Amino acid sequence: MSAYLQLPCFTRYAPLAVCHVYHALPTVVLHKRFNKPFPHFLQASQTVALTQLLSSRHSLLIRKDFSTKIQRKQQHIAIFTTASLPWLTGTAVNPLFRAAYLAKDGERRVTLVIPWLSLIDQKRVYPGNITFTSPKEQEAYVRWWLEDRTGFTSTFDTCFYPGKFAADKKSILAVGDITEIIPDEEADIAVLEEPEHLTWFHHGKRWKAKFRFVVGIVHTNYLEYVKREKNDRLQAFLLEFVNSWLARVHCHKVIRLSAATQEYPNSIVCNVHGVNPKFLEIGKKKMEQQQNGNKAFTKGAYYIGRMVWSKGYEELLGLLDIYHKELAGLEMDLYGNGEDFDQIQRAAKKLKLVVRVYPGRDHADPIFHDYKVFLNPSTTDVVCTATAEALAMGKIVVCANHHSNDFFKQFPNCRTYDDRNGFVEATLKALAEEPAQPTDAQTHQLSWESATERFLQVAELVGDVVTERSKSPSRHLESESLNSKRIIEDAFGYLHYVASGFETSRRALGAIPGSLQPDEQLCKELGLVTELGKGHCHRPNGSRFGSVLVLVGSVIGVLFLKSVTLKLSVNARVGSNKHALLRLHLA
């Protein structure tokens, strides 16, 4: 049977192929001709006949068989991310560029999987009152935006998964088991942009069981955000542990964009992000102006970022308030959209320096071209995209001497500081000097071509590496000591699966109410219905008593696994015999 008749998105869903190759003409035709779910009462023989009919007429859409030869020659990389345009956040922009540049040379097949929000959530998240009535309409916008910046037509496929906006977390969370977006026979390599975010409340097939190779890319320093909350120590402790084990359960390899994040198993630190090519073009024009003896930068300092206090605004306004005498004459412009916009605007008006607050714009907008200095004191970022863009445009960047800025220290226009006095000194010096002109090699380091090369290398996706891995189980652990860790990994994975399967325990752990399966509205907008055709995708939640038991068991299990993990770590250090770890687990 075709992949698209295997409940492609969630259990009990009818097989409308609304997401796999949505931009391709055959998909549009299929969507218009079969805008209703296949009847649940079709017999198996009828379903197969219908599949064969669709396969013969729409061979681009229905892929029944993939030979081993083709699989080995061409990788299929599915990139799952937690945000989408027009929300100009890092997890929307960077995975989009990654998909475009991975697919550019035609050596691999790439699918970008992004969240679809209902109209109510779109109005909460997307700026400028931009909304969409269908996934097809949003995809058209995303592709237009991308092509306008890259200058080439992208060939990757696009899928949508149901999502909901969590106001308390200020982020989008997946609804249901999104691993089913990719049919089993096409599941090759998965890239999880924010693996912890995508797996916190995931209830479904384990990612490593679904895909041959899973790479996680850590974008966000969640521990730093949690430390700002009331119960910072307890929350940070639990979150660090849960994030680490979820990454172990679901990912073969984890890429940390900088050392600012927590440690993860099987991880490596490497910045695999680049900048929009338009920023490099702007920087090239500015360098030409400098070489011709013209004044390239006529404005002073600015900052652009999501308008929430934790994105550096608290630190920045605090420094400008304390050192207003030393920075006398400084005029600062802030740009951004976010939940704390009004508060930040009111706080800026109380300062003795001139600080103007404006709604967010695309950083490539001409209004930013003439600024000379980008001030960014944030230490909550992993790698700040806006900082990279400012450097690409030839500006001087003043930022903290922090792990999140390690990648930028190689560029001559990056000025770091260690303390408050250093901030004042670096800012005054940057305002008084002209930016240095970067070399071609330095400019290339900021490009998406270079970022893609780094990604393929550190993710071990070059050549036949992944093909060779497929010859053995995904967790090919040879020694008994490592096998014991696999046992614990499986135990934690099962515990998480059970705990995430009850509405009460999900809500207690922070999930959005009703996010176990998509609601009627999301089903309707994505063309998803249940087998019974009632348009309601929730599965039974179980009793409250059962949920409480699961929740209590989860807490006990987490503490138990933490203690076992510590014992394993200590035991490994002292070099005990090969059976000791297994005995610890069984004790």
DARAVEN-V777622 format. One record per backbone hydrogen bond with DSSP energy under -1.0 kcal/mol. CO is the residue of the C=O (numbers start at 1). NH is the residue of the N-H. E is the energy in kcal/mol with one decimal. If there is no record, write none. Layout:
# DARAVEN-V777622
CO_NH_E, CO_NH_E
This chain:
# DARAVEN-V777622
2_5_-1.8, 3_6_-1.5, 10_13_-1.6, 14_16_-1.6, 16_18_-2.1, 21_24_-1.7, 24_28_-1.5, 25_29_-2.2, 26_30_-2.3, 27_31_-3.0, 28_32_-2.1, 29_33_-2.5, 30_34_-2.9, 39_42_-1.5, 43_47_-2.5, 44_48_-2.4, 45_49_-2.1, 46_50_-2.4, 47_51_-2.5, 48_52_-2.6, 49_53_-2.0, 50_54_-2.5, 51_55_-2.6, 52_56_-2.0, 53_57_-1.4, 54_58_-2.7, 58_62_-2.4, 67_71_-2.3, 68_72_-2.1, 69_73_-1.5, 70_74_-2.5, 75_109_-3.1, 76_189_-2.3, 77_111_-2.6, 78_191_-3.0, 79_113_-3.6, 80_193_-2.9, 84_87_-1.7, 87_89_-2.0, 89_92_-1.8, 89_93_-2.3, 90_94_-2.2, 93_97_-2.2, 94_98_-2.5, 95_99_-2.4, 96_100_-2.0, 97_101_-2.6, 98_102_-2.3, 99_103_-1.7, 103_106_-1.3, 109_77_-3.0, 110_157_-2.6, 111_79_-3.2, 112_159_-2.8, 113_81_-2.1, 114_161_-2.1, 116_163_-2.2, 118_122_-2.5, 119_123_-1.9, 121_125_-1.9, 122_126_-2.6, 127_130_-1.5, 134_138_-1.8, 135_139_-2.8, 136_140_-1.9, 137_141_-1.6, 138_142_-2.6, 139_143_-2.7, 140_144_-2.1, 141_145_-2.7, 142_146_-2.3, 143_147_-2.7, 144_148_-2.2, 146_150_-2.4, 147_151_-2.1, 157_112_-2.8, 158_22_-1.1, 159_114_-2.5, 161_116_-2.9, 162_175_-2.4, 164_173_-3.0, 166_170_-1.4, 166_171_-1.4, 171_166_-3.2, 173_164_-2.3, 176_178_-1.1, 177_180_-1.1, 178_181_-1.4, 179_182_-1.1, 183_186_-1.5, 184_187_-1.1, 188_212_-1.0, 188_213_-1.6, 189_78_-3.0, 190_215_-3.0, 191_80_-2.9, 192_217_-2.8, 194_198_-2.1, 196_200_-1.5, 206_210_-1.7, 207_211_-2.7, 213_190_-2.4, 214_252_-1.9, 214_253_-1.7, 215_192_-3.0, 216_255_-3.6, 217_194_-2.9, 218_257_-1.2, 220_222_-1.5, 221_225_-1.3, 222_226_-2.5, 223_227_-2.1, 225_228_-1.2, 226_229_-2.2, 230_232_-1.3, 231_235_-2.5, 232_236_-2.6, 233_237_-2.3, 234_238_-2.5, 235_239_-2.9, 236_240_-2.6, 237_241_-1.9, 238_242_-2.8, 239_243_-3.0, 240_244_-2.0, 241_245_-2.3, 242_246_-2.7, 243_247_-2.2, 244_248_-1.8, 245_249_-2.5, 246_250_-2.3, 247_251_-2.4, 253_216_-2.8, 254_268_-1.8, 255_218_-2.6, 256_270_-2.6, 258_261_-1.1, 266_254_-2.3, 268_256_-3.0, 276_279_-1.8, 277_281_-1.9, 278_282_-2.3, 279_283_-2.3, 280_284_-2.0, 281_285_-2.0, 282_286_-2.2, 283_287_-2.1, 284_288_-1.9, 285_289_-2.0, 286_290_-2.1, 287_291_-2.5, 288_292_-1.6, 289_294_-2.6, 290_293_-1.5, 300_372_-1.4, 300_373_-2.1, 301_333_-1.3, 302_375_-2.0, 303_335_-2.3, 306_308_-2.4, 307_340_-2.0, 308_311_-2.0, 309_314_-1.7, 312_316_-2.5, 313_317_-2.7, 314_318_-1.7, 315_319_-2.3, 316_320_-2.3, 317_321_-1.7, 318_322_-2.3, 319_323_-2.4, 323_327_-2.0, 325_328_-1.4, 327_330_-2.4, 332_356_-2.8, 333_303_-2.0, 334_358_-3.2, 335_305_-2.2, 337_307_-1.9, 338_341_-1.5, 340_344_-2.6, 341_345_-2.4, 342_346_-2.2, 343_347_-2.4, 344_348_-2.3, 345_349_-1.5, 348_351_-1.1, 354_332_-2.8, 356_334_-3.2, 358_336_-1.6, 362_365_-2.3, 365_368_-2.3, 368_371_-1.2, 370_299_-2.6, 372_396_-2.8, 373_302_-1.7, 374_398_-2.6, 384_388_-1.6, 385_389_-2.3, 386_390_-2.3, 387_391_-2.2, 388_392_-2.2, 389_393_-1.5, 390_395_-2.2, 391_394_-1.7, 396_374_-3.0, 397_415_-3.5, 398_376_-2.8, 399_417_-1.2, 400_402_-1.9, 402_405_-2.2, 403_406_-1.5, 408_411_-1.8, 411_414_-1.8, 413_397_-2.9, 415_399_-2.3, 417_401_-2.7, 419_423_-1.7, 420_424_-1.8, 421_425_-2.4, 422_426_-2.8, 423_427_-2.4, 424_428_-2.4, 425_429_-2.1, 426_430_-2.1, 427_431_-2.1, 428_432_-1.2, 429_433_-1.3, 439_443_-2.2, 440_444_-2.4, 441_445_-1.5, 443_446_-1.2, 444_447_-1.5, 446_275_-1.6, 447_451_-1.9, 448_452_-2.3, 449_453_-1.7, 450_454_-2.3, 451_455_-2.4, 452_456_-2.5, 453_457_-1.7, 454_458_-2.7, 455_459_-2.5, 456_461_-2.3, 462_465_-1.0, 464_468_-2.6, 465_469_-1.7, 466_470_-1.5, 468_471_-1.4, 469_472_-1.8, 475_477_-2.0, 479_483_-2.1, 480_484_-1.9, 481_485_-1.1, 482_486_-1.6, 483_487_-1.9, 484_488_-2.0, 485_489_-2.7, 486_490_-2.7, 487_491_-2.1, 488_492_-2.8, 489_493_-2.6, 490_494_-2.5, 491_495_-2.5, 492_496_-2.8, 493_497_-2.1, 494_498_-2.6, 495_499_-2.6, 496_500_-2.2, 498_501_-1.5, 502_506_-2.5, 503_507_-2.4, 504_508_-2.1, 505_509_-1.6, 506_511_-2.8, 507_510_-1.0, 512_515_-1.3, 515_176_-1.4, 519_523_-2.3, 520_524_-2.2, 521_525_-2.3, 522_526_-2.1, 523_528_-3.2, 529_14_-1.8, 530_533_-1.6, 543_547_-1.9, 544_548_-2.6, 545_549_-2.3, 546_550_-2.2, 547_551_-2.6, 548_552_-2.8, 549_553_-2.8, 550_554_-2.3, 551_555_-2.2, 552_556_-2.4, 553_557_-2.7, 554_558_-2.7, 555_559_-2.3, 556_560_-2.5, 557_561_-3.0, 558_562_-2.4, 559_563_-2.2, 560_564_-2.6, 561_565_-2.7, 562_566_-2.3, 563_567_-2.2, 564_568_-2.8, 565_569_-2.4, 566_570_-2.6, 567_571_-2.9, 568_572_-2.4, 569_573_-1.7, 570_574_-1.8, 571_576_-1.5, 577_580_-1.7, 579_583_-1.8, 580_584_-2.2, 581_585_-1.9, 582_586_-1.9, 583_587_-1.5
